[in-house]
């Protein structure tokens, strides 16, 4: 795959301008993005928790989808209308309360119209994923 078409700073500015409803706060940080991989951190908040004190599925799915969007933007440039066409998640273990959630995303295949990738979601400093995600994005003709 090619080198990044957008830097982290460029992706962040694009998201603030074009997608402020998802990237207006400071709860998610893009730590790296290089056109093939990215690392996002979602700061812990009690809003992440479901009854029973575990990180909720919707929190994990949203972070994984956002990570795929970020790695895709870094690879193809500012094409805002790229959309998720499929997302599959396997919950592997409980996400611990009080811990940030990390999303490690990587593109597996980048075509002209579709991109396929995977995301490992991690709780705090643990190397064991709490969830594994595969996702496909549709890339519009521009």
Contact map, one row per residue, 1 for C-alpha under 8 A:
1110000000000000000000000000000000110000000000000000000000000000000000000000000000000000000000000000000000000100000000000000000000000000000000
1111000000000000000000000000000000100000000000000000000000000000000000000010000000000000000000000000000000000000000000000000000000000000000000
1111100000000000000000000000000001110000000000000000000000000000000000000010000000000000000000000000000000000000000000000000000000000000000000
0111111000000000000000000000000011110000000000000000000000000000000000000111100000000000000000000000000000000000000000000000000000000000000000
0011111000000000000000000000000000100000000000000000000000000000000000001111100000000000000000000000000000000000000000000000000000000000000000
0001111111100000000000000000000000100000000000000000000000000000000000001111110000000000000000000000000000000000000000000000000000000000000000
0001111111100000000000000000000011000000000000000000000000000000000000000100000000000000000000000000000000000000000000000000000000000000000000
0000011111110000000000000000011110000000000000000000000000000000000000000100000000000000000000000000000000000000000000000000000000000000000000
0000011111111000000000000000000000000000000000000000000000000000000000000000000000000000000000000000000000000000000000000000000000000000000000
0000011111111100000000000000000000000000000000000000000000000000000000000000000000000000000000000000000000000000000000000000000000000000000000
0000011111111110000000000000000000000000000000000000000000000000000001001100010000000000000000000000000000000000000000000000000000000000000000
0000000111111111000000000000010000000000000000000000000000000000000000000000000000000000000000000000000000000000000000000000000000000000000000
0000000011111111100000000000000000000000000000000000000000000000000000000000000000000000000000000000000000000000000000000000000000000000000000
0000000001111111111000000000000000000000000000000000000000000000000000000000010000000000000000000000000000000000000000000000000000000000000000
0000000000111111111101100000000000000000000000000000000000000000000000000000000000000000000000000000000000000000000000000000000000000000000000
0000000000011111111100110000000000000000000000000000000000000000000000000000000000000000000000000000000000000000000000000000000000000000000000
0000000000001111111100000000000000000000000000000000000000000000000000000000000000000000000000000000000000000000000000000000000000000000000000
0000000000000111111100000000000000000000000000000000000000000000000000000000000100000000000000000000000000000000000000000000000000000000000000
0000000000000111111111100000000000000000000000000000000000000000000000000000000000000000000000000000000000000000000000000000000000000000000000
0000000000000011111111110000000000000000000000000000000000000000000000000000000000000000000000000000000000000000000000000000000000000000000000
0000000000000000001111110000000000000000000000000000000000000000000000000000000000000000000000000000000000000000000000000000000000000000000000
0000000000000010001111111000000000000000000000000000000000000000000000000000000000000000000000000000000000000000000000000000000000000000000000
0000000000000011001111111101000000000000000000000000000000000000000000000000000000000000000000000000000000000000000000000000000000000000000000
0000000000000001000111111100000000000000000000000000000000000000000000000000000000000000000000000000000000000000000000000000000000000000000000
0000000000000000000001111111000000000000000000000000000000000000000000000000000000000000000000000000000000000000000000000000000000000000000000
0000000000000000000000111111100000000000000000000000000000000000000000000000000000000000000000000000000000000000000000000000000000000000000000
0000000000000000000000001111100000000000011100000000000000000000000000000000000000000000000000000000000000000000000000000000000000000000000000
0000000000000000000000101111110000000001111000000000000000000000000000000000000000000000000000000000000000000000000000000000000000000000000000
0000000000000000000000000111111000000001110000000000000000000000000000000000000000000000000000000000000000000000000000000000000000000000000000
0000000100010000000000000001111110000111100000000000000000000000000000000000000000000000000000000000000000000000000000000000000000000000000000
0000000100000000000000000000111110000111100000000000000000000000000000000000000000000000000000000000000000000000000000000000000000000000000000
0000000100000000000000000000011111001111000000000000000000000000000000000000000000000000000000000000000000000000000000000000000000000000000000
0001001100000000000000000000011111111110000000000000000000000000000001100100000000000000000000000000000000000000000000000000000000000000000000
0011001000000000000000000000000111111100000000000000000000000000000000100110000000000000000000000000000000000000000000000000000000000000000000
1111110000000000000000000000000011111100000000000000000000000000000000111111000000000000000000000000000000000000000000000000000000000000000000
1011000000000000000000000000000011111100000000000000000000000000000000110110000000000000000000000000000001100000000000000000000000000000000000
0000000000000000000000000000000111111110000000000000000000000000000000100000000000000000000000000000000111100000000000000000000000000000000000
0000000000000000000000000000011111111111000000000000000000000000001001100000000000000000000000000000001111000000000000000000000000000000000000
0000000000000000000000000000011110001111100000000000000000000000001000000000000000000000000000000000011110000000000000000000000000000000000000
0000000000000000000000000001111100000111110000000000000000000000001000000000000000000000000000000000011100000000000000000000000000000000000000
0000000000000000000000000001111000000011111000000000000000000000000000000000000000000000000000000001111000000000000000000000000000000000000000
0000000000000000000000000011100000000001111100000000000000000010000000000000000000000000000000000001110000000000000000000000000000000000000000
0000000000000000000000000011000000000000111110000000000000000000000000000000000000000000000000000011100000000000000000000000000000000000000000
0000000000000000000000000010000000000000011111010000000000000000000000000000000000000000000000001111100000000000000000000000000000000000000000
0000000000000000000000000000000000000000001111111000000000000000000000000000000000000000000000000100000000000000000000000000000000000000000000
0000000000000000000000000000000000000000000111111000000000000000000000000000000000000000000000001000000000000000000000000000000000000000000000
0000000000000000000000000000000000000000000011111000000000000000000000000000000000000000000000000000000000000000000000000000000000000000000000
0000000000000000000000000000000000000000000111111100001100100000000000000000000000000000000000000000000000000000000000000000000000000000000000
0000000000000000000000000000000000000000000011111111111100000000000000000000000000000000000000001000000000000000000000000000000000000000000000
0000000000000000000000000000000000000000000000011111111100000000000000000000000000000000000000000000000000000000000000000000000000000000000000
0000000000000000000000000000000000000000000000001111110000000000000000000000000000000000000000000000000000000000000000000000000000000000000000
0000000000000000000000000000000000000000000000001111110000000000000000000000000000000000000000000000000000000000000000000000000000000000000000
0000000000000000000000000000000000000000000000001111111000000000000000000000000000000000000000011000000000000000000000000000000000000000000000
0000000000000000000000000000000000000000000000001111111100000000000000000000000000000000000001111000000000000000000000000000000000000000000000
0000000000000000000000000000000000000000000000011100111110110000000000000000000000000000000001111000000000000000000000000000000000000000000000
0000000000000000000000000000000000000000000000011100011111110000000000000000000000000000000000000000000000000000000000000000000000000000000000
0000000000000000000000000000000000000000000000000000001111111000000000000000000000000000000000000000000000000000000000000000000000000000000000
0000000000000000000000000000000000000000000000000000000111111100000000000000000000000000000000000000000000000000000000000000000000000000000000
0000000000000000000000000000000000000000000000010000001111111110000000000000000000000000000000000000000000000000000000000000000000000000000000
0000000000000000000000000000000000000000000000000000001111111111000000000000000000000000000000000000000000000000000000001000000000100000000000
0000000000000000000000000000000000000000000000000000000011111111100000000000000000000000100000000000000000000000000000000000000000000000000000
0000000000000000000000000000000000000000000000000000000001111111110000000000000000000000000000000000000000000000000000000000000000000000000000
0000000000000000000000000000000000000000010000000000000000111111111000000000000000000000000000000000001000000000000000000000000000000000000000
0000000000000000000000000000000000000000000000000000000000011111111100000000000000000000000000000000001010000000000000111000000000001000000000
0000000000000000000000000000000000000000000000000000000000001111111110000000000000010010000000000000000000000000000000000000000000000010000000
0000000000000000000000000000000000000000000000000000000000000111111111000000000000000000000000000000000000000000000000000000000000000000000000
0000000000000000000000000000000000000111000000000000000000000011111111100000000000000000000000000000001110000000000000100000000000000000000000
0000000000000000000000000000000000000000000000000000000000000001111111110000000000000000000000000000000011100000000011100000000000000010000000
0000000000000000000000000000000000000000000000000000000000000000111111111000000001000000000000000000000000000000000000000000000000000000000000
0000000000100000000000000000000010000100000000000000000000000000011111111100000000000000000000000000000000000000000000000000000000000000000000
0000000000000000000000000000000011111100000000000000000000000000001111111110000000000000000000000000000011100000000000000000000000000000000000
0000000000000000000000000000000000110000000000000000000000000000000111111111100000000000000000000000000000100000001000000000000000000000000000
0000110000100000000000000000000000100000000000000000000000000000000011111111111100000000000000000000000000000000000000000000000000000000000000
0001111100100000000000000000000011110000000000000000000000000000000001111111100000000000000000000000000000000000000000000000000000000000000000
0111110000000000000000000000000001110000000000000000000000000000000000111111100000000000000000000000000000000000000000000000000000000000000000
0001110000000000000000000000000000100000000000000000000000000000000000011111111000000000000000000000000000000000000000000000000000000000000000
0001110000000000000000000000000000000000000000000000000000000000000000011111111000000000000000000000000000000000000000000000000000000000000000
0000010000100100000000000000000000000000000000000000000000000000000000001001111100000000000000000000000000000000000000000000000000000000000000
0000000000000000000000000000000000000000000000000000000000000000000000001001111111000000000000000000000000000000000000000000000000000000001101
0000000000000000010000000000000000000000000000000000000000000000000000001000011111000000000000000000000000000000000000000000000000000000000000
0000000000000000000000000000000000000000000000000000000000000000000000000000001111100000000000000000000000000000000000000000000000000000001100
0000000000000000000000000000000000000000000000000000000000000000000010000000001111110000000000000000000000000000000000000000000000000000111100
0000000000000000000000000000000000000000000000000000000000000000000000000000000011111000000000000000000000000000000000000000000000000000111000
0000000000000000000000000000000000000000000000000000000000000000100000000000000001111110000000000000000000000000000000000000000000000011110000
0000000000000000000000000000000000000000000000000000000000000000000000000000000000111110000000000000000000000000000000000000000000000011110000
0000000000000000000000000000000000000000000000000000000000000000000000000000000000011111000000000000000000000000000000000000000000000011100000
0000000000000000000000000000000000000000000000000000000000000000100000000000000000011111100000000000000000000000000000000000000000001111000000
0000000000000000000000000000000000000000000000000000000000000000000000000000000000000111110000000000000000000000000000000000000000001110000000
0000000000000000000000000000000000000000000000000000000000001000000000000000000000000011111000000000000000000000000000000000000000111100000000
0000000000000000000000000000000000000000000000000000000000000000000000000000000000000001111100000000000000000000000000000000000000111000000000
0000000000000000000000000000000000000000000000000000000000000000000000000000000000000000111111000000000000000000000000000000000001110000000000
0000000000000000000000000000000000000000000000000000000000000000000000000000000000000000011111000000000000000000000000000000000011110000000000
0000000000000000000000000000000000000000000000000000000000000000000000000000000000000000001111100000000000000000000000000000000011100000000000
0000000000000000000000000000000000000000000000000000011000000000000000000000000000000000001111110000000000000000000000000000000001000000000000
0000000000000000000000000000000000000000000000000000011000000000000000000000000000000000000011111010100000000000000000000110000001000000000000
0000000000000000000000000000000000000000000000000000111000000000000000000000000000000000000001111110000000000000000000000011000000000000000000
0000000000000000000000000000000000000000000101001000111000000000000000000000000000000000000000111110000000000000000000000000000000000000000000
0000000000000000000000000000000000000000000110000000000000000000000000000000000000000000000000011111000000000000000000000000000000000000000000
0000000000000000000000000000000000000000001100000000000000000000000000000000000000000000000000111111100000000000000000000011000000000000000000
0000000000000000000000000000000000000000111100000000000000000000000000000000000000000000000000000111110000000000000000000011000000000000000000
0000000000000000000000000000000000000000111100000000000000000000000000000000000000000000000000100011111000000000000000001111000000000000000000
0000000000000000000000000000000000000011110000000000000000000000000000000000000000000000000000000001111100000000000000001111000000000000000000
0000000000000000000000000000000000000111100000000000000000000011001000000000000000000000000000000000111110000000000000111100000000000000000000
0000000000000000000000000000000000001111000000000000000000000000001000000000000000000000000000000000011111000000000000111000000000000000000000
0000000000000000000000000000000000001110000000000000000000000001001100100000000000000000000000000000001111100000000011110000000000000000000000
0000000000000000000000000000000000011100000000000000000000000000000100100000000000000000000000000000000111110000000011100000000000000000000000
0000000000000000000000000000000000011000000000000000000000000000000100110000000000000000000000000000000011111100001111000000000000000000000000
0000000000000000000000000000000000000000000000000000000000000000000000000000000000000000000000000000000001111100001111000000000000000000000000
0000000000000000000000000000000000000000000000000000000000000000000000000000000000000000000000000000000000111110001110000000000000000000000000
1000000000000000000000000000000000000000000000000000000000000000000000000000000000000000000000000000000000111111011100000000000000000000000000
0000000000000000000000000000000000000000000000000000000000000000000000000000000000000000000000000000000000001111111000000000000000000000000000
0000000000000000000000000000000000000000000000000000000000000000000000000000000000000000000000000000000000000111110000000000000000000000001000
0000000000000000000000000000000000000000000000000000000000000000000000000000000000000000000000000000000000000011111000000000000000000000011110
0000000000000000000000000000000000000000000000000000000000000000000000000000000000000000000000000000000000000111111100000000000000000001111000
0000000000000000000000000000000000000000000000000000000000000000000000010000000000000000000000000000000000111110111110000000000000000001111000
0000000000000000000000000000000000000000000000000000000000000000000000000000000000000000000000000000000000111100011111000000000000000111100000
0000000000000000000000000000000000000000000000000000000000000000000100000000000000000000000000000000000011111000001111100000000000000111000000
0000000000000000000000000000000000000000000000000000000000000000000100000000000000000000000000000000000011110000000111110000000000011110000000
0000000000000000000000000000000000000000000000000000000000000001001100000000000000000000000000000000001111000000000011111000000000011100000000
0000000000000000000000000000000000000000000000000000000000000001000000000000000000000000000000000000001110000000000001111100000011111000000000
0000000000000000000000000000000000000000000000000000000000010001000000000000000000000000000000000000111100000000000000111110000011110000000000
0000000000000000000000000000000000000000000000000000000000000000000000000000000000000000000000100000111000000000000000011111111111100000000000
0000000000000000000000000000000000000000000000000000000000000000000000000000000000000000000000110011110000000000000000001111110011000000000000
0000000000000000000000000000000000000000000000000000000000000000000000000000000000000000000000010011110000000000000000000111110000000000000000
0000000000000000000000000000000000000000000000000000000000000000000000000000000000000000000000000000000000000000000000000111111000000000000000
0000000000000000000000000000000000000000000000000000000000000000000000000000000000000000000000000000000000000000000000000111111110000000000000
0000000000000000000000000000000000000000000000000000000000000000000000000000000000000000000000000000000000000000000000000100111110000000000000
0000000000000000000000000000000000000000000000000000000000000000000000000000000000000000000000000000000000000000000000000100011111000000000000
0000000000000000000000000000000000000000000000000000000000000000000000000000000000000000000110000000000000000000000000011110011111110000000000
0000000000000000000000000000000000000000000000000000000000000000000000000000000000000000001111100000000000000000000000011110000111110000000000
0000000000000000000000000000000000000000000000000000000000010000000000000000000000000000111110000000000000000000000000011100000011111000000000
0000000000000000000000000000000000000000000000000000000000000000000000000000000000000000111100000000000000000000000001111000000011111100000000
0000000000000000000000000000000000000000000000000000000000000001000000000000000000000011110000000000000000000000000001110000000000111110000000
0000000000000000000000000000000000000000000000000000000000000000000000000000000000000011100000000000000000000000000111100000000000011111000000
0000000000000000000000000000000000000000000000000000000000000000100100000000000000011111000000000000000000000000000111000000000000001111100000
0000000000000000000000000000000000000000000000000000000000000000000000000000000000011110000000000000000000000000011110000000000000000111110000
0000000000000000000000000000000000000000000000000000000000000000000000000000000001111100000000000000000000000000011100000000000000000011111000
0000000000000000000000000000000000000000000000000000000000000000000000000000000001111000000000000000000000000000111000000000000000000001111100
0000000000000000000000000000000000000000000000000000000000000000000000000000001011100000000000000000000000000001111000000000000000000000111110
0000000000000000000000000000000000000000000000000000000000000000000000000000001011000000000000000000000000000000100000000000000000000000011111
0000000000000000000000000000000000000000000000000000000000000000000000000000000000000000000000000000000000000000100000000000000000000000001111
0000000000000000000000000000000000000000000000000000000000000000000000000000001000000000000000000000000000000000000000000000000000000000000111
